[in-house]
Amino acid sequence: MTTATMTYMFAAMTIVAAAFTHRMFDMTRPGGLILIPNFLTGVPDSGYMESFMNWHLVYRTHTDMEALAAILPQDSVAGYQIFDDPDKAIALRVAKRN
């Protein structure tokens, strides 16, 4: 796979993730929470997951997760936080709706 192809695929997946996040937030009742998990970059087991399990994941940084949160209508967001799991493999973004 070329770098250009990988860049295009990441951009397309980011658009889908943004649309999905926005739709989930639209479906959330006032006072409700949405939880968006994503694998972080630098996961030690990524080679195993890709080679043996055929999982080709989209890895995101905290900055990428914040960018996904920024697409939400800010006047409807009561707040959001980003947490890591204990193994620092998955970031969990929690957003609360006004």
C-alpha positions as a LaTeX table, in Angstrom:
\begin{tabular}{lrrr}
\hline
Residue & $x$ (\AA) & $y$ (\AA) & $z$ (\AA) \\
\hline
Met1 & 0.00 & 0.00 & 0.00 \\
Thr2 & 1.41 & 3.40 & $-0.94$ \\
Thr3 & 1.63 & 6.34 & 1.40 \\
Ala4 & $-0.89$ & 8.23 & $-0.72$ \\
Thr5 & $-3.36$ & 5.35 & $-0.47$ \\
Met6 & $-2.91$ & 5.14 & 3.29 \\
Thr7 & $-3.37$ & 8.91 & 3.65 \\
Tyr8 & $-6.58$ & 8.74 & 1.60 \\
Met9 & $-7.89$ & 5.82 & 3.66 \\
Phe10 & $-7.16$ & 7.63 & 6.94 \\
Ala11 & $-8.92$ & 10.77 & 5.67 \\
Ala12 & $-11.95$ & 8.74 & 4.57 \\
Met13 & $-12.12$ & 6.93 & 7.92 \\
Thr14 & $-11.84$ & 10.25 & 9.75 \\
Ile15 & $-14.82$ & 11.60 & 7.80 \\
Val16 & $-16.83$ & 8.49 & 8.65 \\
Ala17 & $-15.78$ & 8.70 & 12.32 \\
Ala18 & $-16.77$ & 12.37 & 12.46 \\
Ala19 & $-20.18$ & 11.67 & 10.89 \\
Phe20 & $-20.76$ & 8.72 & 13.23 \\
Thr21 & $-19.76$ & 10.77 & 16.29 \\
His22 & $-22.06$ & 13.61 & 15.26 \\
Arg23 & $-24.97$ & 11.22 & 14.65 \\
Met24 & $-24.49$ & 9.49 & 18.02 \\
Phe25 & $-24.43$ & 12.84 & 19.76 \\
Asp26 & $-27.63$ & 13.90 & 17.95 \\
Met27 & $-29.31$ & 10.75 & 19.29 \\
Thr28 & $-28.16$ & 11.40 & 22.87 \\
Arg29 & $-30.75$ & 12.82 & 25.25 \\
Pro30 & $-30.00$ & 15.97 & 27.27 \\
Gly31 & $-27.80$ & 15.01 & 30.22 \\
Gly32 & $-26.72$ & 11.84 & 28.41 \\
Leu33 & $-23.19$ & 10.68 & 27.67 \\
Ile34 & $-21.52$ & 9.21 & 24.62 \\
Leu35 & $-18.39$ & 7.08 & 24.90 \\
Ile36 & $-16.06$ & 6.86 & 21.91 \\
Pro37 & $-13.12$ & 4.44 & 22.23 \\
Asn38 & $-10.17$ & 4.35 & 19.85 \\
Phe39 & $-6.81$ & 2.60 & 19.81 \\
Leu40 & $-3.87$ & 4.88 & 20.51 \\
Thr41 & $-0.69$ & 5.03 & 18.47 \\
Gly42 & 2.21 & 2.95 & 19.75 \\
Val43 & 0.21 & $-0.07$ & 20.93 \\
Pro44 & 2.79 & $-2.83$ & 21.55 \\
Asp45 & 0.50 & $-5.57$ & 20.18 \\
Ser46 & $-0.42$ & $-3.80$ & 16.93 \\
Gly47 & 1.85 & $-6.02$ & 14.83 \\
Tyr48 & 0.18 & $-9.14$ & 16.20 \\
Met49 & $-3.31$ & $-7.71$ & 15.71 \\
Glu50 & $-2.58$ & $-6.75$ & 12.11 \\
Ser51 & $-0.58$ & $-9.86$ & 11.12 \\
Phe52 & $-2.40$ & $-12.69$ & 12.85 \\
Met53 & $-5.87$ & $-11.33$ & 13.60 \\
Asn54 & $-6.19$ & $-9.30$ & 10.37 \\
Trp55 & $-7.27$ & $-6.23$ & 12.36 \\
His56 & $-6.19$ & $-3.13$ & 10.46 \\
Leu57 & $-7.03$ & $-0.48$ & 13.00 \\
Val58 & $-7.12$ & 3.28 & 12.72 \\
Tyr59 & $-4.89$ & 4.64 & 15.45 \\
Arg60 & $-5.52$ & 8.10 & 16.84 \\
Thr61 & $-3.68$ & 10.39 & 19.23 \\
His62 & $-5.33$ & 12.47 & 21.95 \\
Thr63 & $-5.14$ & 15.42 & 19.55 \\
Asp64 & $-7.06$ & 13.40 & 16.95 \\
Met65 & $-9.68$ & 12.50 & 19.56 \\
Glu66 & $-10.02$ & 16.17 & 20.53 \\
Ala67 & $-10.49$ & 17.05 & 16.85 \\
Leu68 & $-13.39$ & 14.57 & 16.68 \\
Ala69 & $-14.92$ & 16.20 & 19.76 \\
Ala70 & $-14.56$ & 19.62 & 18.15 \\
Ile71 & $-17.03$ & 18.68 & 15.39 \\
Leu72 & $-19.85$ & 18.46 & 17.94 \\
Pro73 & $-22.14$ & 21.50 & 18.27 \\
Gln74 & $-20.31$ & 23.29 & 21.09 \\
Asp75 & $-23.47$ & 24.97 & 22.41 \\
Ser76 & $-24.90$ & 21.48 & 23.09 \\
Val77 & $-21.81$ & 20.01 & 24.77 \\
Ala78 & $-21.75$ & 20.26 & 28.56 \\
Gly79 & $-18.18$ & 18.99 & 28.54 \\
Tyr80 & $-15.92$ & 16.17 & 27.48 \\
Gln81 & $-12.92$ & 14.29 & 28.81 \\
Ile82 & $-10.41$ & 11.89 & 27.32 \\
Phe83 & $-9.15$ & 8.96 & 29.39 \\
Asp84 & $-6.68$ & 6.17 & 28.69 \\
Asp85 & $-7.21$ & 2.56 & 29.68 \\
Pro86 & $-4.71$ & 1.21 & 32.24 \\
Asp87 & $-2.51$ & $-0.28$ & 29.48 \\
Lys88 & $-2.35$ & 3.01 & 27.52 \\
Ala89 & $-3.68$ & 1.20 & 24.43 \\
Ile90 & $-7.14$ & 2.75 & 24.12 \\
Ala91 & $-8.32$ & 6.32 & 24.52 \\
Leu92 & $-11.88$ & 6.80 & 25.70 \\
Arg93 & $-13.61$ & 10.06 & 24.94 \\
Val94 & $-16.70$ & 10.85 & 26.99 \\
Ala95 & $-18.93$ & 13.76 & 25.96 \\
Lys96 & $-21.95$ & 15.00 & 27.89 \\
Arg97 & $-24.89$ & 16.65 & 26.18 \\
Asn98 & $-26.57$ & 19.78 & 27.64 \\
\hline
\end{tabular}
